[in-house]
Amino acid sequence: MDESRQSSWTGAGAALRKAVPPPALCGFLLLLALIFTVSYVVGAGAGPVAPGMHGSGTSRDGGDGGGGRGVDDMGDMQGGHG
């Protein structure tokens, strides 16, 4: 009778071990999450790298890039003609 209990427990344990990822993988994922969390906290504490920096003047939505001047904003650049 003890043998039947032992064999059923062994089968359930084997199925459980197959369903659970290896401890090394769990440890690696935990370490990876910890590293990303620490780097985020350090980056947020440091603040922006270049606070006064703006875009390059080109954007995909057709805007002027936040600080660029369009052709219409150039004023009277005709050299005084007129």
Residue pairs with C-beta under 8 A, 6 or more apart in sequence:
54 65
54 66
54 67
55 65
55 66
55 67
55 68
56 65
57 64
57 65
57 67
57 68
58 65
58 68
59 65
59 66
64 70
